[in-house]
Amino acid sequence: MNARAAFQSGPFRVVHARHDADLLWMREPEDYRPCFKTLRPFQLLNHLPNESAMSDKGHLAEHLYGYDRVQRADDLGVKDLVQETYCLYLRNDRERFFAQVPKEASKDNLWIVKRADSARGVGIRILWQFDELREFCARAERPGPGERYARYVIQRYIKNPLLLEGRKSEIRVYWLVASLDPLLVLMYREGTVRLNTQPFKLDDFENTLIHVTNVAQQKSHPDHDPAAVLKWPFERWERYLVVECKRAPEGYLERHLKPHLKRMLSFVIRAAAPALRVGCPEQGLCFGLYGADIILDETLHPWLTEVQEGPGLSFSDATKRPLIPAVLNEAAAIMLEVARRKRDGQSLETLESVKGFEWVINEA
């Protein structure tokens, strides 16, 4: 099931000519990139031209660290938002990373390597010995004729993740950048929690069933158990933490976690906003519905791991079936109201279509 099926379940009518649509919803870059130049006034498109400023792990890290050096408005800093991160494709970052690596390799010094432009857990490796990485970086610094090297980031591995039934887990939240001018950002009230198949241990680092919290990676592993439950709704997750294992106080999700997640998303969008505004079309309105993945450690501190421009909008499983159509239909309703209000010169201070989404930033 996909976005078209979700919209057809709601109050919207699907048209086949792009020019006739009030809102264009597209997935593939070769489809939506040409539209930036052809949007009619106040026609909506579900992509920002430079959204890789957030979805590319390297660009995101660069913007977060850059913003952290100049922002003074919040006591939340980049050190509280993401684990220590280095962009290995940048000489200064590469040198700083290798300068702090201990002379003796130790499994106490675990790092996770990710391709900057990849998704769905592709290419992830967990390392504690770095000779191979040094050689790779040296080759990348002096490529031979015709050689091209992928861009990688390296991030300190979370060794003490919050475990659910003994398994590593990750939270997915859905959030909407409804406008960059003024800045309007919202987070949906519900999300999902993904669990790994096998119990967590600080060993067997090549085993994605233990360490890589991505459903596609779990299901593609030859030892995957198809009967394993890989997703929980927020309600099930909070009941486990509060009632079953008494790890969190009553009302933890609403009173503690959600306000912190909103501060994290606010930091991300303010860090990336200058880059996101580059290339926005003079007519038409661009927006983005994104995902954000967060790992909690055993102290319940949330850590951002990545932002997705394609936030997993299929809804064939029981956890996402009631969620995704509601997210998509309300996001579309919000954007159509924003477009109408901008066209008519009306205030954006309050939006009648906001029901399941909650405000992160409203600069109107």
Secondary structure, 3 states (H helix, E strand, C coil): CCHHHHHHCCCCCCCCCHHHCCEECCCCHHHHHHHHHCCCCCCEECCCCCCHHHHCHHHHHHHHHHHHHHCCCCCCCHHHHCCCEEECCCHHHHHHHHHHCCCCCCCCCCEEEEECCCCCCCCCEEECCCHHHHHHHHHHHCCCCCCCCCCEEEEECCCCECEECCEEEEEEEEEEEEEECCEEEEEECCCEEEECCCCCCCCCCCCHHHHCCCHHHHHHCCCCCCCCCCEEEHHHHHHHHHHHCCCCCCCHHHHHHHHHHHHHHHHHHHHHHHHHCCCCCCCCEECEEEEEEEEEECCCCEEEEEEECCCCCCCCCCCCCCCHHHHHHHHHHHHHHHHHHHHHCCCCCCCCCCCCEEEEEECC
